Amino acid sequence: MSESGMTMTYSAILRDKDNMKIVRVSFERKTKGGLEVAEGLLPEGVITKHNGFSKEEISKLEEYLRDNSDDIMSRAKVISNPLKWL
């Protein structure tokens, strides 16, 4: 996910206030105006905070999260268990 200079990062698997497993996903891009960020949650596949992204871009990011939810959750699971790093 580095089209147009955008990067995506994600957290390890976390627990929300209801003890549900979630992953926080962040999309960032540098522009002449500064850093633009959109933050989302899985497995919901929704963008919860953003600055500098249009409504259309947010819709596409949410679609990307939903379409790639299983893959991102699998990758987050790996970083959630430090023993797998060895």
Secondary structure by P-SEA (a helix, b strand, c coil): ccccbbbbbbbccccccccbbbbbbbbbbbccccbbbbbbbcccccccccccccaaaaaaaaaaaaaaaaaaaaaaaaaacccccc
